[in-house]
Amino acid sequence: MKTRAVFSAITFALLIFVSPLFAQTGGKETKVMIRAIARDAKVIGTHVGGARITVRDVATGEILAQGMQQGGTGDTDVIMKKPHTRGMAVYNSPDASGYLAVLHLDKPTVVEISAEGPLGNAQATQRSSKTMLLVPGEDVLGEGVLLEIHGFIITPLTPLADAKLKAGSPFEVRATVTMACGCPTEPDGLWDANKIRVVARLLRDGKVESEIPMTYAGVQNTFHTDVPVTASGPLELQVLALDPGSANFGMTKEAIAVVP
């Protein structure tokens, strides 16, 4: 029993020495502010599900920090309206969401920092990442490290997923389209609906059967159209939002049933 106890103690000591977790926490504390932001919009916050942030050691693959970005979307006037000058604080406002990673580094380390979001809508979730060198004790605060998420959040309103549609009769497709941060779209607004092309597509057996433009429905974020369908059978309905000028695209899709 005594021999086993000594062996266990030695094993535990070795585990402490070689474990990446213990090695990582034994280094110098280094703080890094990370923010996932929406392309041509604001910070990704809690009301769209936030973003998952991961910091990984490139050389070893070890996850050094991981957590959720939660909070507000930042100051609209500063982010979207005021001219930006070098060195000014744009995203570092009191209500702007972010994730403060606290690392323990024992040497200069190349890391990959990634963000996945917005997590409130699976079909809108995208991943953005960058690699950079971090140095022990050299904090990156304020604006922090910015990761840009492209795309739109599209939420189908009609038809409902379990609806049965009748062949030979057009049906309404209605959906909302917002920026990846949940920021609103409307004609001539800050995020101009006139610059976003929204279409409804029907696919049968994987092939596009029809593509119909959707127009602004008179309600913020909302687009609609009537889609004709001539034959019964299973179909896939897609709604796409496209703004190549800002490199933003979004899509949602669902299976629908058309009966004779």
C-alpha positions in Angstrom: 0.0 0.0 0.0 2.9 2.3 0.9 4.5 1.7 -2.6 1.2 2.4 -4.3 0.8 5.7 -2.4 4.3 6.8 -3.3 3.7 5.9 -7.0 0.4 7.9 -7.0 2.1 10.9 -5.5 4.9 10.8 -8.1 2.3 10.3 -11.0 0.3 13.3 -9.8 3.5 15.4 -9.6 4.3 14.5 -13.1 0.8 15.3 -14.3 1.1 18.8 -12.8 4.5 19.3 -14.5 3.5 18.3 -18.0 -0.2 19.2 -18.1 -0.9 22.0 -20.6 -3.6 23.4 -18.2 -1.2 23.8 -15.3 1.5 25.1 -17.6 -0.9 27.7 -19.1 -2.2 28.9 -15.7 1.4 29.1 -14.4 2.4 31.9 -16.9 2.1 35.6 -16.7 -1.5 37.0 -16.8 -2.3 38.6 -20.1 -5.7 40.1 -20.8 -7.2 40.4 -24.3 -10.5 42.1 -25.2 -12.2 40.4 -28.2 -15.2 41.7 -30.0 -17.2 40.1 -32.8 -18.8 42.8 -35.0 -21.3 42.7 -37.8 -20.0 43.7 -41.3 -21.2 47.2 -42.1 -23.1 47.3 -38.8 -22.6 47.2 -35.0 -21.4 44.8 -32.3 -23.0 41.3 -32.0 -24.9 41.3 -28.7 -27.1 39.3 -26.4 -30.4 39.9 -28.3 -29.2 37.9 -31.3 -27.6 35.2 -29.2 -24.1 36.7 -28.8 -21.0 35.1 -30.1 -18.7 32.2 -29.0 -15.1 33.3 -28.6 -12.2 30.9 -28.6 -8.4 31.6 -28.2 -6.3 28.6 -29.3 -2.5 28.1 -29.2 -1.6 27.6 -32.9 1.4 25.4 -32.2 -0.3 22.9 -29.8 -4.0 23.3 -30.6 -4.6 23.9 -26.9 -7.6 26.1 -26.0 -6.3 28.9 -23.9 -9.6 30.7 -23.3 -13.2 30.3 -24.4 -16.4 32.1 -23.5 -19.5 34.0 -24.7 -19.6 37.6 -25.9 -22.7 39.1 -24.4 -24.0 42.7 -24.0 -25.1 45.6 -26.1 -24.4 46.6 -29.7 -22.5 49.8 -29.0 -23.0 53.4 -29.8 -24.9 53.8 -33.2 -23.7 57.4 -33.8 -20.1 56.6 -33.2 -20.0 53.4 -35.1 -22.2 54.3 -38.1 -22.4 58.1 -38.4 -19.4 59.9 -37.1 -16.2 60.0 -39.2 -13.5 57.7 -37.8 -10.1 59.1 -37.1 -7.0 57.0 -36.4 -6.9 55.9 -32.8 -10.4 56.9 -31.8 -12.6 54.6 -29.7 -15.3 53.2 -32.0 -16.5 50.0 -30.4 -15.3 50.5 -26.8 -18.4 52.2 -25.4 -19.9 51.3 -22.0 -22.7 49.1 -23.4 -20.7 47.4 -26.2 -20.4 43.7 -25.8 -17.1 41.9 -25.8 -15.3 39.0 -24.3 -12.3 39.5 -22.0 -9.9 36.6 -22.3 -7.5 36.2 -19.4 -4.5 34.1 -20.5 -1.5 32.9 -18.6 1.4 32.9 -21.1 5.0 31.8 -20.3 6.4 32.9 -23.6 5.4 34.9 -26.8 2.7 32.7 -28.3 1.0 32.8 -31.7 -2.7 32.3 -31.2 -5.8 31.9 -33.3 -8.7 34.0 -32.1 -12.1 33.0 -33.5 -15.7 34.1 -33.2 -18.9 32.2 -34.1 -22.1 34.2 -34.2 -24.8 35.3 -34.1 -25.8 32.2 -32.2 -29.5 33.0 -32.0 -30.0 31.9 -35.6 -28.3 28.7 -36.8 -28.6 29.6 -40.5 -27.1 33.0 -39.9 -24.1 31.8 -37.8 -20.7 32.4 -39.4 -17.2 32.0 -38.1 -14.4 34.6 -38.3 -10.8 34.2 -37.1 -7.3 35.7 -37.2 -3.9 34.7 -35.9 -1.6 37.0 -34.0 1.3 37.0 -31.6 0.6 37.7 -28.0 3.4 38.5 -25.5 3.1 37.7 -21.8 1.9 40.6 -19.7 1.2 42.8 -22.7 -2.6 43.4 -22.4 -4.8 44.2 -25.4 -7.7 46.3 -24.1 -9.9 49.1 -25.3 -11.1 48.4 -28.8 -9.4 45.1 -28.5 -9.2 42.5 -31.3 -12.0 42.9 -33.8 -13.5 39.9 -35.7 -15.9 40.7 -38.5 -19.0 38.5 -39.1 -20.6 38.8 -42.5 -24.2 38.1 -43.4 -27.8 38.7 -42.6 -30.3 37.2 -40.1 -33.3 36.0 -42.0 -36.4 34.8 -40.1 -39.2 33.1 -42.1 -42.7 34.3 -41.1 -44.9 32.5 -43.8 -45.4 29.9 -44.8 -45.1 28.0 -41.6 -42.9 24.9 -41.6 -45.9 22.5 -41.3 -48.2 24.3 -43.8 -49.7 22.3 -46.7 -49.9 24.4 -49.8 -52.2 23.8 -52.8 -50.8 23.3 -56.3 -52.1 25.9 -58.8 -52.5 28.7 -56.1 -49.8 31.2 -55.3 -48.7 31.4 -51.7 -47.2 34.3 -49.7 -43.6 34.2 -48.6 -42.9 36.7 -45.9 -39.6 37.0 -43.9 -37.6 39.5 -41.9 -34.1 40.5 -42.8 -31.7 42.2 -40.3 -28.0 42.8 -40.1 -25.9 40.1 -38.2 -26.1 42.3 -35.1 -29.9 42.5 -35.4 -29.8 46.1 -36.6 -33.0 47.0 -38.6 -33.5 47.3 -42.3 -35.9 49.8 -43.9 -36.0 51.9 -47.1 -33.6 54.9 -46.8 -32.7 53.9 -43.3 -29.3 53.6 -41.8 -29.3 50.0 -43.2 -31.1 50.7 -46.4 -33.6 48.0 -47.5 -33.4 49.4 -51.1 -29.8 48.2 -51.3 -30.6 44.7 -50.3 -31.9 42.3 -52.9 -34.2 39.7 -51.4 -35.6 36.7 -53.4 -37.7 33.6 -52.8 -36.6 30.5 -54.5 -38.4 27.2 -55.0 -36.2 24.1 -55.5 -37.6 20.7 -56.7 -35.2 17.7 -56.6 -32.3 20.2 -55.9 -33.0 22.3 -59.0 -34.2 25.9 -59.0 -37.8 25.9 -60.3 -38.5 29.6 -59.8 -37.0 32.7 -58.3 -39.2 35.6 -57.3 -38.1 39.0 -56.1 -39.3 40.0 -52.7 -40.3 43.6 -51.9 -40.4 45.6 -48.7 -43.7 45.0 -47.0 -44.1 48.4 -45.3 -43.0 47.0 -41.9 -39.5 47.4 -40.6 -37.2 44.5 -41.6 -40.1 42.7 -43.5 -40.1 41.5 -47.1 -42.8 39.6 -49.0 -43.9 38.2 -52.3 -46.4 35.7 -53.8 -44.9 32.6 -55.3 -46.8 30.5 -57.8 -46.5 26.7 -57.7 -47.9 24.6 -60.5 -47.3 21.0 -59.4 -47.6 19.1 -56.2 -44.8 17.3 -54.3 -42.0 18.1 -51.8 -40.2 21.4 -52.4 -37.5 23.4 -50.7 -38.2 27.1 -50.1 -35.2 29.4 -49.8 -35.1 33.1 -48.9 -31.9 34.8 -49.9 -30.8 38.4 -49.0 -27.9 39.7 -51.1 -25.8 42.9 -50.8 -22.5 42.2 -52.6 -21.5 45.9 -52.2 -21.0 45.3 -48.5 -20.1 41.5 -48.9 -23.2 40.5 -46.9 -25.3 37.5 -47.9 -27.9 35.4 -46.0 -30.1 32.4 -46.6 -32.7 30.4 -44.9 -34.3 27.2 -46.2 -37.2 24.9 -45.2 -39.0 22.0 -46.7 -42.6 22.6 -47.7 -45.3 20.2 -49.0 -47.5 21.1 -52.0 -50.7 19.0 -52.3 -52.9 18.6 -55.5 
